[in-house]
Amino acid sequence: MKDKRGRQFNTDCEGPISKNDNAHELTNYFIPDGDIFFSLISKYDDFLAYIAQKEGYKAGDTLGLILPFLKAYGATNKKIEEYSAKNILLVPGALETLHYISNRMPSFIISTSYKPYIYALCNLLGFPKERVYCTDFDIDKYTLSKQEIKRLRRFCDEMKTLPMIEWSNKSKTYDDLSISVKKTIKRLDEIFWDEISDMKCSKMIKETNPVGGEEKARAILSSLEKTGNELCDVMYVGDSITDREAFTLVKENGGLTISFNGNAYAIEGAEIASISDHTIIISIIAEAFYEGGRENVLQIVNNWSYLAIEQGITNNLLIKKLLSIYPKNLPTVELITDLNKDRLIKESEGFRKTFRGKKVGGLG
């Protein structure tokens, strides 16, 4: 049913709602030195999606690449569900923000995260599962031979010794990368697209479709079919490379896009940058969007202050809540421009690493 004001709220999960990177945490839990392994694969994912633009590959497909390795180290559906349910870390205010916005306009979570984690989070938040898009899989339906398990573990051990994939924000092509990074990428290409592709476990990668990149954009379109709204009615909040296509779709069609503690990919894709340790800022922006649309939000952001907020929204209780959390200084909320983009990337990425942890905050 179409909202009376024709607005809706779509948000990523990890970043705007929770501090977790569930896939990273699962990998570290099941695989020895799994944080090193996952960080490498995550950076490889960034390379394939952002620099190589590999055909048929999208940001977030990391969640498919790591499944055979999780299986090789004993992960099962039940174990993943149990671990995910016990290790949810919410961003302060997330529960209240989701409840508040959901009561104002149709709201959807669009996440690359695995379904067990998202469903556990929905149970915790009381958020309807039918308003969620996430990565589905069934690790139990696959079997690995002892030979494949040994081979996957050898690959894993080898990958943990490879130089980490790193590049500057100015690197745009393969030629911009260092020799050591090129060697790492060459070896990962061999492992995933030559050696593993000839193994039975490759079905786990081929049959898993993570909800990242263009899949997030498709999820937004699917949510619009449920509400009867248009893209210009959408407020979308994200924080990473998996949100780039969603940002582009919404922004190019007159909607509102917010980077919440985002990395460089998010800052480059969104219209507004928010750097905050509490989701009350999302509530304020969502209320402004609900009451007066995108132009009302831009008016407030361009004059970001307590006075501008008071002039832009009518909910005094929400304003009082904001003042109780930030009695002196508001957190950063800025319209992203060519002049401030580099500064906002530095500030947002720095805060992100402090707020979510250096390893999680440094992932794409």
Backbone hydrogen bonds, N-H to C=O, Kabsch-Sander energy under -0.5 kcal/mol:
donor,donor_aa,acceptor,acceptor_aa,energy
6,G,3,D,-1.6
8,Q,233,D,-2.1
9,F,106,P,-2.8
10,N,235,M,-3.1
11,T,108,F,-2.4
12,D,237,V,-2.8
15,G,13,C,-0.7
15,G,18,S,-3.0
17,I,13,C,-2.9
18,S,13,C,-1.9
19,K,89,L,-3.6
20,N,89,L,-0.7
25,E,21,D,-2.5
26,L,22,N,-2.9
27,T,23,A,-2.3
28,N,24,H,-2.2
29,Y,25,E,-1.7
30,F,26,L,-2.5
31,I,27,T,-2.4
34,G,31,I,-1.8
36,I,33,D,-0.8
37,F,33,D,-1.5
38,F,34,G,-3.1
39,S,35,D,-2.1
40,L,36,I,-1.9
41,I,37,F,-2.1
42,S,38,F,-2.9
43,K,39,S,-2.1
44,Y,40,L,-2.2
45,D,41,I,-2.3
46,D,42,S,-2.0
47,F,43,K,-2.2
48,L,44,Y,-2.7
49,A,45,D,-2.4
50,Y,46,D,-3.0
51,I,46,D,-0.6
51,I,47,F,-1.3
52,A,47,F,-3.0
53,Q,47,F,-0.6
54,K,48,L,-2.3
57,Y,54,K,-2.1
61,D,58,K,-1.9
63,L,60,G,-1.9
64,G,61,D,-1.7
65,L,61,D,-2.0
66,I,62,T,-2.1
67,L,64,G,-0.8
70,L,66,I,-2.3
71,K,67,L,-2.6
72,A,68,P,-2.1
73,Y,69,F,-1.1
73,Y,70,L,-0.5
74,G,71,K,-1.7
75,A,70,L,-2.5
80,I,76,T,-2.4
81,E,77,N,-2.5
82,E,78,K,-2.8
83,Y,79,K,-2.4
84,S,80,I,-2.5
85,A,81,E,-2.2
86,K,82,E,-1.3
87,N,83,Y,-0.7
87,N,84,S,-0.9
89,L,87,N,-0.5
90,L,88,I,-0.6
91,V,17,I,-3.0
94,A,91,V,-2.5
97,T,93,G,-2.9
98,L,94,A,-2.6
99,H,95,L,-2.0
100,Y,96,E,-2.7
101,I,97,T,-2.9
102,S,98,L,-2.3
103,N,99,H,-1.3
104,R,100,Y,-0.7
104,R,101,I,-1.1
105,M,101,I,-2.6
108,F,9,F,-2.4
109,I,131,R,-2.1
110,I,11,T,-2.9
110,I,108,F,-0.5
111,S,109,I,-0.5
111,S,133,Y,-3.1
115,K,135,T,-2.4
117,Y,114,Y,-0.5
118,I,114,Y,-1.9
119,Y,115,K,-3.1
120,A,116,P,-1.8
121,L,117,Y,-2.2
122,C,118,I,-2.5
123,N,119,Y,-2.1
124,L,120,A,-1.8
125,L,121,L,-2.5
126,G,122,C,-2.1
127,F,122,C,-1.7
131,R,128,P,-1.7
132,V,129,K,-1.4
133,Y,109,I,-2.5
135,T,113,S,-2.6
136,D,134,C,-0.6
141,K,138,D,-1.2
142,Y,139,I,-0.9
149,I,145,S,-2.5
150,K,146,K,-2.3
151,R,147,Q,-2.2
152,L,148,E,-2.9
153,R,149,I,-2.2
154,R,150,K,-2.0
155,F,151,R,-2.3
156,C,152,L,-2.4
157,D,153,R,-2.4
158,E,154,R,-2.4
159,M,155,F,-2.9
160,K,156,C,-1.8
161,T,158,E,-1.7
162,L,158,E,-0.5
162,L,159,M,-1.1
166,E,164,M,-0.7
171,S,168,S,-1.6
176,D,173,T,-1.2
177,L,174,Y,-1.7
182,K,178,S,-2.1
183,K,179,I,-2.0
184,T,180,S,-2.0
185,I,181,V,-2.6
186,K,182,K,-2.4
187,R,183,K,-2.1
188,L,184,T,-2.5
189,D,185,I,-2.6
190,E,186,K,-1.8
191,I,187,R,-2.4
192,F,188,L,-2.8
193,W,189,D,-2.4
194,D,190,E,-1.3
195,E,190,E,-2.7
196,I,191,I,-3.3
198,D,195,E,-1.0
199,M,196,I,-2.0
202,S,199,M,-1.5
203,K,200,K,-1.8
204,M,201,C,-1.7
205,I,201,C,-0.6
206,K,202,S,-2.6
207,E,203,K,-2.4
208,T,205,I,-0.9
209,N,207,E,-0.5
212,G,210,P,-1.7
213,G,242,T,-1.0
215,E,212,G,-2.2
216,K,213,G,-1.1
217,A,213,G,-1.3
218,R,214,E,-2.2
219,A,215,E,-2.0
220,I,216,K,-1.9
221,L,217,A,-1.8
222,S,218,R,-2.3
223,S,219,A,-2.5
224,L,220,I,-1.8
225,E,221,L,-1.2
226,K,222,S,-1.0
227,T,223,S,-1.3
228,G,224,L,-2.7
233,D,230,E,-2.1
234,V,231,L,-1.6
235,M,8,Q,-2.1
236,Y,234,V,-0.5
236,Y,256,L,-3.1
237,V,10,N,-1.8
238,G,258,I,-2.4
241,I,364,G,-2.9
243,D,240,S,-1.7
244,R,241,I,-1.3
247,F,243,D,-2.9
248,T,244,R,-2.5
249,L,245,E,-2.5
250,V,246,A,-2.3
251,K,247,F,-3.0
252,E,248,T,-2.5
253,N,249,L,-0.6
253,N,250,V,-0.7
254,G,251,K,-1.4
255,G,250,V,-2.8
256,L,234,V,-2.8
258,I,236,Y,-2.8
259,S,272,I,-3.2
260,F,238,G,-2.3
260,F,258,I,-0.6
261,N,259,S,-0.7
261,N,274,S,-3.1
263,N,239,D,-1.8
267,I,263,N,-2.5
268,E,264,A,-2.4
269,G,265,Y,-1.0
270,A,266,A,-2.6
271,E,257,T,-1.1
272,I,257,T,-1.7
273,A,334,E,-3.0
274,S,259,S,-3.3
275,I,332,T,-2.6
276,S,274,S,-0.5
279,T,92,P,-2.5
281,I,278,H,-1.0
282,I,279,T,-0.7
283,S,279,T,-1.9
284,I,280,I,-2.4
285,I,281,I,-2.4
286,A,282,I,-2.7
287,E,283,S,-2.4
288,A,284,I,-2.3
289,F,285,I,-2.3
290,Y,286,A,-2.7
291,E,287,E,-2.6
292,G,288,A,-2.4
293,G,289,F,-2.3
296,N,292,G,-0.8
297,V,293,G,-1.6
298,L,294,R,-2.6
299,Q,295,E,-2.1
300,I,296,N,-1.9
301,V,297,V,-2.9
302,N,298,L,-2.6
303,N,299,Q,-0.7
303,N,300,I,-0.7
304,W,301,V,-1.5
309,I,305,S,-1.9
310,E,306,Y,-2.4
311,Q,307,L,-1.9
312,G,308,A,-1.2
313,I,309,I,-1.8
316,N,314,T,-1.2
319,I,315,N,-1.7
320,K,316,N,-2.5
321,K,317,L,-2.0
322,L,318,L,-2.2
323,L,319,I,-2.3
324,S,320,K,-1.9
325,I,321,K,-1.5
326,Y,322,L,-3.0
332,T,275,I,-0.8
334,E,273,A,-2.4
336,I,271,E,-2.8
341,K,337,T,-1.5
344,L,340,N,-2.8
345,I,341,K,-2.5
346,K,342,D,-2.1
347,E,343,R,-2.7
348,S,344,L,-3.1
349,E,345,I,-2.7
350,G,346,K,-1.9
351,F,347,E,-2.4
352,R,348,S,-2.7
353,K,349,E,-1.9
354,T,350,G,-1.5
355,F,351,F,-3.2
356,R,352,R,-2.7
357,G,353,K,-0.9
361,G,357,G,-3.1
362,G,358,K,-1.1
363,L,360,V,-1.5
